[in-house]
Amino acid sequence: MWQAFRNGSTYDLRTRNPVLDDPLSTRAWGPERTVRARVVALLLLDGPQALAGRVAALKLRGVQISGTLDLAGGTVEPYMELNDCRFENEVVMPECRVNTVRMVGCALPRLEAARLHTEGDLHLPRCHVARGIRLTDAQIGTDLLLNMLVVHPDRMGRSIAADGLTVGQDLQAEMIESHGEVSLRAARIGVSLSLNGSRLLNPGGRRALNAPQLTVERTLYLTAAGVAPDGAGTGATPPYGTGTTPRFGTRLQPFECNGGVRLDDGRFGDAVDLRSAKFRMQGEQELSLRRIQTPELRFLGERPDQGRVVLSGAKVVNLVDMSTSWPGPGGLAMGGFSYENLVPVGHFPLDRRLEWVTAATPEYAPEPYERLASVLRNSGEDADAREVLLAKQRRRRETLPLAAKLWGYLQDWTVAYGYRPGRAALWMAVLWAAGTVAFSRYDPAAMNADEHPQWNAALYALDLLIPVINLGQDGYWKLSGGWQWVAASLVLLGWILATTIAAGASRLLRRG
């Protein structure tokens, strides 16, 4: 191993038997495959000079490391790569400074690396960690790769504790299996964070993913990943079994979260992508997106059967969604949720959109209706916007006392609260016809016998109905008895209906 370190070659102790070389097998590895952690630490912290023309590097494959590998507070300059190795005790690297560390397919009890500082990458793909990983306040210079990692919780119930983590470029955690809480509070990711195809399992805890104040400069992916049928592509080099171009026969493994998710106050530069995601929540668990800010939210996963989706105070430019993705009544909260454009995927009719708003407001609140109407109006859907505002009035009516509720039903039945001006015009025509028939049976006396127009029942009824405009009939005739009440009723109804028609026309002119 000493000589391999000096010339930068791989120290390989595998038997070439897949069963015997599996670091997760229960079969013991003998002393012929074991090196002491103290010797490994000596090589990394104070190893010999490289041979002439070579670069010193620690490359181990199929090796069992006995004891505790303790690099706390040290500076590791050689390149470090361990493949299919087995650790007897935890790896301790807090306050450690390294260039690049790659541990691929290794089995280790625990990785303790708070405030670790790397100039390059930290790779832990296909590793199995029995008691959690701690990367609190760690600074990763370029990429953090955790693809196909299997990690179990520590004594606090956290599988990955990475609060305050900083990653210079990408954090790839695709197809990982986490048993416990993944904590990324106040973490900062320089490019994208991908959890495609991962399974976060913490049904007994409050959250499976706890990442408030998370900052991702590009996109957060909680989507599906492609899995090749023959397992091809799972070698020891990136991307460790995942990629962007699916092979023929590749099946999709969706992102699955069994437990709550908290992304409150997060900032995402491009998008939050939840395409094909599955959220399995129980009781009070939530998919909490409170006050997040992102140009695009792609809410395209499966509908959660339990728990709640909370979007209160979130600010989104484009809301890309499907009607089948949103939970039903009581499962959605979006008070103060701001979005500018709706981009539905598939069939999403207006009645389903109104059900979406109703599900978010178990008790009447005007703001979600007004927000939806404003977005529809800005996109040119003025008729749909009026339907939304009409639905708002009908929902409000249910909260009013009896007298106001009855008046509301009358307004709805006659003029639809003014949001269907065509109905008001129809009522105007009906009243004009009724007034014409009524006044045709009446011969009133003139106010001034020497100066009056010829009596015309149709013009007189229209003159009463249309406010402001004078058609030359009103004011010349003396009505008596019940005819005065008929005329007064036509004037009053004319004002109400004409105002409704004018309001509808003004909305159309503003759209034009």
Secondary structure, 3 states (H helix, E strand, C coil): CHHHHHHCCEEECCCCCHHHHCCCCCCCCCHHHEEEHHHHHHHHHHCCCCCCCCCCEEEEECCEEECCEECCCCEECCEEEEECCEECCCEECCCCEECCEEEECCEECCEECCCCEECCCEECCCCEECCCEECCCCEECCCEECCCCEECCCCCCEEEECCCCEECCCEECCCCEEECEEECCCCEECCCEECCCCEEECCCCCEEEECCCCEECCEEECCCEEECCCCCCCCCCCCCCCCCCCCCCCEEECCEEECEEECCCCEECCEEECCCCEEECCCCCEEECCCCEEEEEEECCCCCCCCEEECCCCEEEEEEECCCCCCCCCCEECCCCEEEEEEECCCCCHHHHHHHHHHHCCCCCHHHHHHHHHHHHHCCCHHHHHHHHHHHHHHHHCCCCHHHHHHHHHHHHHHHHHCCHHHHHHHHHHHHHHHHHHHCCCCCEECCCCCCCCCCHHHHHHHHHCCCCCCCCCCCEECCCHHHHHHHHHHHHHHHHHHHHHHHHHHHHHHC
